[in-house]
Amino acid sequence: MSAIEYWLWLSTSAKLSPRAKAVLLKHYGGPEAMYEAPKGEITKLLGRHSEGADRLEERDLSSALRTIDRCKMQNIEVISIDDPRYPVRLKNIYAPPHIIYVKGRLPKIDDEPAVAVIGTRNASPYGIKMGRKLGFEIAKCGGVVISGLTKGIDAAGAEGALIADGKCIGVLGMPHELARGKMVDELAVRGALISEYPPGAGVYRQFFRARNRIAAGLSIGVVVVEAPYKSGTKLFVDEAVEQGKEIFAVPGNADSENCAGTNAMLKDGAKPVTEGWDVMSEFAKLYPDKIKRSTERIPGTCVKPEQNEPVITEKTHKDTKKVIDKPDTTEYIDLKKQLEGLSQSQLSIVSAMDRKAMQVDEIIERTGLSPAKVLADLTLLQLKGCVSQQSGKRFTLNIKRSEDS
């Protein structure tokens, strides 16, 4: 392993492109051999891509040594790409950072079902509630929540994970000393914070976009809670798709600008989710020792029972038979009134569904439609009120046909 000061020399001294750095590392095998190379050789090797190489030609380690001292003062671990603690998942992304700066306790993320919970900064109260709920439930099911920690959905997801006393990693788009707030302080103790920027680097708009590739890289899946059609969240999802990650989205109000992005993602094949297990069940077979179903709900987010539905306690248990035996009062939608509003594929799904709850696979088999198309149309049918999603990704029909009368 090359000494950390040589990795810092390479990452902090030169403003080279990722391609140029990759060329140098491939040629020299590591930064220490690069440092020992004859002066002028690096510039010659890079040719027309040598812009910024002049700092490397100076062979000056003073900046690297200052960075080490500042990190020690701030309790920051400096982990290079050839360190065994460096996540393999990050090595597989485009332009992986040669150095990551870590505060807190970084779990062995390559062995963890880590899921990013993301969305708009300008979230609605419902979006905040869902972000917190999903962060809590994902953590309770054994997942690690990855968060960009920006206000809105990202912060809500991290908060939910902390309430669950679960694992959470915050990925910063700035040096550690510029990240402030209660959430940051808690994660430095109860979770982990990662940045690719050394102390004193400042903060720039492009840092936040670059952060996306790291947060996506650490994750095996990404949950989008609420996002407009054009937003930074869309850029994150594009990065995650390019990396081959699973994309999930919370269905939203069709008339809400804040949900236009998530609803579009569902049309494009993202998997609809309304609870943490919807996400974690997708990875349960890959992580059987990590993922377990949990029915625990975040405090304060349970739906209040209606007045005619008593809470089942020891005192009221004997009275619940009257409620249970009440006739079915579900309001069904008249199919004839909905025909003009449904596409041909949506009508195929409605025709294929029984009154009993059906798995998505059954609907796909009966309709012959692609999985992505069925998932997208089921989401739209939910928004129209034609179907309802039950636990275990089962769907029931709310349309009452003539033969059901």
N, C-alpha and C positions, 0 to 999 in steps of 0.2 A: 504494500500500500504506500502510495506517495505521501510524504509528510503533508499535513493539512495546510501549511503555509504556502506550499507550491500550488495547491488547488486554489487557494485564496488569491495568490499572485495572478493566476490565469483568469479568474472570474472577476476580480476587482480592478486589475490594472489595464486590461484591454477592452476596448469597445469594438470587438470583432463580431461578425455575424455568426450565428450558430453553425452555418456551413463551414466557415473558415476555422472555427475551433475544432469541428469534427475532423477536418483535414489534418490539422496539427496533431491531434490526439492519435489518429490512426497512424500517422508517420512516426511519431516519437514513442507511442505507447503509454505516455503519462506526462504530467506537467514537470516532474523533476528532470527527466531527460531533456525536455524542451528548454528548461532553464539552463541546463549545462551546454546547450548547443552553441556553436561559434556565433558571434554577433554577425548579424546580416543574413544568416541562414534562414531564419523564420520569414523575413520579408521576401527573400528570393523564392522560398517554397510556395508562398501564397500568391505570388505574382500580382495580377490585377485585383485580387481580393485582399490585398495587404493593408487596406485603410484601417488605421487604428493599431497596427502592429508595432508602431514606434515605441509605445509604452512597454511592450514586452522586451524589446531590444535593449532597454535600459537595465534589465535584470535587477530590479529594485524590489526587495522584500519588505521594505519599511511599512508600506501601506497594509500589507497582509498581517504583519506583526501587530500593528495598531488595532486592526480589526479583531484579532484574537484577544487582545487585552480588553477591548470594549465589550466583547461577548462574555468574558469572564465576569466583568462587573455587573452585567445584566442577567446573569444566570442563563445564558443562551448556549446550547450545545451546537457545535459546528460539525456537520456530517457531510463528508464528501461522497461522491458517486461510487467510489471504490470501497467504501466502508460497509461492512456486513449489515449495519443497521439501516442502510439506505434502502427504501422500498423498491423491490423489483418492479412493481407496477409502474413506478415513476420512470424507471430506466426504459420502459417500452413506449413512452410518449414521444412526440416530436420535440426536439430541442430540450431534453431533460436538464434541469438545473444541475450544474456540477457541484454546487453547494446548497444545502438547505440548513436554515437556522431554526432550531427547535427549542421551544419552552414547554415545560411540563413533561408528561410521560407519554411518549409515542409508543402505541402498541405495535405488535408485529402485524402491521396492516395487511401484509400479503396473505395472512391466515384468517382475515376477518371479513365478514359480509358487510362491507362499508357502503353506505348509500348517501348520496348528496341530496339535501332538501333545499330547494332553491325557488326563487320567484322574484316578483317585483318589489322594489323599495317602497313604492307608494301603494301598499296593500290595503285592502278593505278590512274592516273588523272581522268579517267572515274568513278572509284569507289568513289573517294573523291567527285566528282560532284554529283553522285547519293545519297551518304550518306547525303550531305548537303541538297539536293533537298527533300529527303524523310523526314528528320528532320523538315524542314520548312513546308512542306505540312501537315504532321501529326499534328503539332502544330496549324496550321491554321484551321484544321478541328476539333479542340477541344481536341486533345490528349496531354498527358504529355509524353515527351521524356525521357527515362531512358538511361543513358550512363555510360560506364566504364571510359570514358575520356582518354583512351590511345590514342596515336597518330594514325592517319589513319582514318578508318571508324567511330569509336566511337566518336572521337573529331569532325568529320565532321557533324555527326548527331546532336550533341549538339550545334554546331555552327549554323546550320540551324534553330533549335528551337529558339535560341536567336535572330537571324535575324528576325524571325517571331514575336518576342516579346511574345513568348509563354512560357509555363511552362516546366522546365527541371530539372531533378534530376541527379546529378553525384554521382556514387557509387565508393568510393575509396578503393584501396587495400593497404592502408597505413594510418598512422596517419595524421591528417589534416596538421600539421606543415611541413610535407615532400612533400605535394602536392603544386606545384608552377606553375605559368603561368597565362596568361591573362584570359584564360577560367575559371580557378579555381576562380580567383578574381571576375569575372563577376557573376558566379553562386552563390557565397557567398552573393551577393547583390540582384541579379535578380531571383535566383532560390534556390536550396538547394544542400548541399553536405552531404553525409552520409558515415560514417566509423564505423566499429565495433572495431577499434583499438584505445586505449587511447594514449594521448600524451606520447612520449618517448618510444613507443613500437618498434621502428625500422621498417624495411621493409624486408620481406622475400618472396621468389618465391611463396611459398604455399599460401600467403595472397591473391594473385591475383586470384587463382583458387577458394579460399573460397569466394571471393567477388562475383563470378558468381551466387551463390545460392541466394544472397541478391538481386542483380539486376534482376534476373529472377523472384524472389518471389514478387517483387514490381510490376511486369508487368502482363498484361493479354495476351500479345502477344509479339513475338520477330521477328524482321525483320533482316535478314542476307543479307547484300549488296554485299559483295565480300569476299571469303574465300577459301584458298587452301583446299585440301582434308583432310590433317592432320594439325590441327592447334588448338590454344586455343579457337577459335570460335566454333569448333566442340564440345569441352568440355562444353562450355556455352549452346549450343543447347541441348546436352544430358541432362544437368541439367534441362533445361526448359521443355523438353519432359517428364522427370520424374515427374515434378510438374504439368503436364497436360496443359501447355500453348500452344496457337496457334503459329505455326511456318510459317513464310513467307520468301520468298527468291527472289532476283532479278536474272532473267535469265542472264547468261553471255556467253561470247565467248567459244565455245566448245573446242577450241585449247589453251585456256589460263589456265595455272596452277593456277592462282589466282581465277579462277571461278570453278575449279573442285569440290570444296566443296559445293558451292551453287547449282550447277547443280545436284550433287548427292542428295542433300536434296530435290530438286524438284522431282526427281525420287522416293524418299521415301515418297512423299505425302505432302511436304511443298507447300503452296499456292503461285503461281507466282504473283509478284507485280512489277509495273513500276511507280506507283504514290502513293501518300499518301492516296488518297481515296480508293484505292484497299484494303488497310489495315483497315482503319477506318470504311468502309461500313460494314465490318464483325461484328462490335460491335455496330452499330447504334441503333439497336432495344433494346439493353441492356442499352444504355445511351442516350435516345432520347433528354434529356435536355442539354446534353454536346456536342454531336457530330453533326456537321452541315457540309454539303459539301461546300468546298471552291474551286474556280477555280483560286485563286491567285497563281502566280508562283514566285519563289525566283528571285530577281533581278539578271540579268546577266546570267541566265541559259536557257532563251527561245531560241528555235531553230530559227536561222536567216532564213527569207524567201528566197526562190530561186529568181533569178533575174526575172523570168517570172511570179512571183506571187507577185504583188504589195501589200504593207501593206495597209490595209483598213483604210483610214483617210478621213476627210471631203474633202480633195483635190482629192483623188484618188477614192472615192466611185463610182463616175459616170463611171469610166473606168473598174470596176471589172466585169461587165457583160460578157466581152469578155473572161475573165479567167474562170468564172463559166460555160459558155456555151461550153468550149472546150470539145472535145470528151474524153472518158475515155482512158487514156494512161497507165493504170496499167500494169506492166510486169508480166505475169502469167508464171507459170512453167509447162512444158509439163509433164502430169501424167506418160506417158509411160517411160520417162527418169528417173523417180523417183521411179518406182516400186521396183527395186532391193535394194534401200536404205531405204525402209520403212518396219517396222515390221508388223505383221498381225493386231495387235491392232491399229497401226497408220493408216493402210489402211482402217480399219473399221470406224475410225473417219472421214477420208477423204470422204469415201463413204456416210456417214450419213449427211455430212454438205451440206447445200444449199449455193448458192452464196450470200444470205443475211446474215447479222450478226446474230449469234446464241449464246444464253446463254449456259453456261456450263451444266446447268441442262437438257437442251434439248438434248445436245450431249450424256450425260449419259443415258438418257431415250432411245434414238434411238439405241445406241450401246450395251447397257446392260453391259457395263464395269463398274468397281468400280470407285467411284469419284477420289480416289488417282491415279488410272491408267490413267484416262482421263486427269487429271491435269498434270501429268508427261509427257504424250505423247504430249499434246498440247504445252508444253514448248519446247520439242524436235522438234516438227513440226515448231515452230516459229524460232528456231535456223537454221533449214534447209531452211527456207523461204517459207514453204508450206502454213502457215496460218499467219494471223496478228491479234493482239489483239486490240480491240477498247475500247472506254470508257464503263464503267459499266460491265466489265468482259465479253464482247461479242467478239466472234471470227469470222473472215471472211476467206474464202478459197481463196488462191492465185493460185490454180491449175485450169487451164482451161480445162474442159472436152470437148469431141467431141460434145456433145449435146449443149454446150454453144457457139459453133462457129457460 
